[in-house]
Amino acid sequence: MPTLIYNNGPRMGEILNLPSAPVLLGRAADCTVVLADPMVSSHHARIEPHDGQWFIADLGSSNGTLVNGLAIQRTLLKEGDVITLGAEEFLFTLAPPAQSMLPPSPTTGTPSVPTSNELPPSSDSPRVTQESRPVRHQTREPISPATNEDIALVRQMQEKTHLIRKEVAKVIVGQQEVFEQILMVLLAGGHGLLVGLPGMAKTLMVRTIADVLDMQFRRIQFTPDLMPTDITGTEVLETNRDTNEKEFRFIPGPIFTNLLLADEINRTPPKTQAALLEAMQEKRVTVGNKTYSLDPPFFVLATQNPIEQEGTYPLPEAQMDRFMFFIWVDYPREEEEEVILATTTVQNPNPPQRILTREEVLQLQRVVSKIPVSDHVIKYTARLVRATRPADPRAPDFVRQYVSTGAGPRAGQFLILASKARAVLEGRIHVSCSDIRRAALPVLRHRIYTNFAADSEGITPSSLIEKLLQTVEEPAAEDYIPAARSA
């Protein structure tokens, strides 16, 4: 059953089931869905089914009806479309989400249901019921429900993201896309690879974000003579003053921190690069016969210089795959560079202030894991990742022609996690296919390996991803028919 989900405001997360009849939205009492927002017209918009599809039409409203940020007169609604009426925002889905974000009831332990779940009746439209009970897919494990504190923190995140951006802007000019991708990596619990020319403030940006998020920060300058124990720590033999016996004592290395900057990671041999692998994947370090856990949160942000390759050791594919994002740091725009020249050559009297605590960052990571994702988004993500593999029967012709190795399942996992993190940063609790498309470039561009034909024609993984996003379509209604029959 198609649904509308409140995407903001005090009713965020509430679900409205759409009947098989026109639904009128506006401020008037005779509307099927009555909205109290003064920016909404009396009869603002109408949603109606036609031949198995759903359309939305603006009814001459004063502020217009927006779908995915674009003003419309009448348009077809697709899975994940965001509808904006005044200050009200709804998410359109073809099926109820797999899990509600409403907190559990203190007495029963199951999601609570409002005392009144009926909307005002309309004279010309049937009644629409509001459903808060979660609908779970039978083959999936239930997701832990969010607490009241989780939901309150998500609702505040849009404002807090603005404050974080404002504090970082005291030091870093521009690079908004880079900043947002780093935040997405941190909230999703992943690691990022920052690639850009020297002097692009990569190190300064990471240090500034660590200060704003109240994280312990350490930096390792990778060099050809750096040893694994220089990163993880080492054991030293010393004499116990009480017993006068010899014993080993572990001295932690710089990896024991919250945010580790691995500067120019490709300048050190693979043996030292591999010292990071266990820490990145398992959040622990093994030295000798003992294993030491890293205190959460723990993130690795590594930098690379893309032009100087002499005397460097390219990261192996397995280690590249550990990085959630490949973040490209490009030149600033002309007006931004003028601001950089004017502000960085004088003393800065306003250091950035802390906005989030480490505990809040950990809580946001837990919230990201609880956000539901619809079957439609999961199916689209799998379809997009599989389209990067030249051996897949549904891969486009240009992938077969130019790609030697496509992305693995971890790419799909990171696409989902990154999209969840982006939703949290914007104060939302639902993920759409547009979120997947926004995360596709940094997730996929270091997981797609081009062949000689692509290299000879100057075709890059980024250009192939852009073409994939235009080629791979979202699942249609007929894609769910076999699943419905088998059920």
Protein Blocks (a to p, Z undefined) as FASTA:
>chain_A
ZZdddfedjkgoiacdddfbdcdddjbfkbmbdcfbfkbcfblbdcddeehiacdddehi
anopaeehiacfbdcddehiacdehjbccdddfbdcfbdcbdcdfklopacddfblcdcd
dfkbccddddfbdcddfkbccdddddfklmmmmmmmmmmmmmmmmmmmmmmggjllmmmm
mmmmmmnopacdddddehilmmmmmmmmmmmnopacddddddfklcfklmnopcdddddf
klopacddddddfklcfbdcdehkllpcfklmmmmmmmmmnopacehjbccddddddddd
ddddfkbmghpacddfklmmmpmbacddddddfklmmmmmmmmmcccfbdcddfbdfklm
mmmmmmmmmpccdfklmmmmmmmmmmmpmkbmkbcfklmmmpmbdcdfklmmmmmmmmmm
mmmmnopabdcfklmmmmmmmmmmmmcccdfklmmnopafklmmmmmmmmmccddfklmm
mmmmmZZ
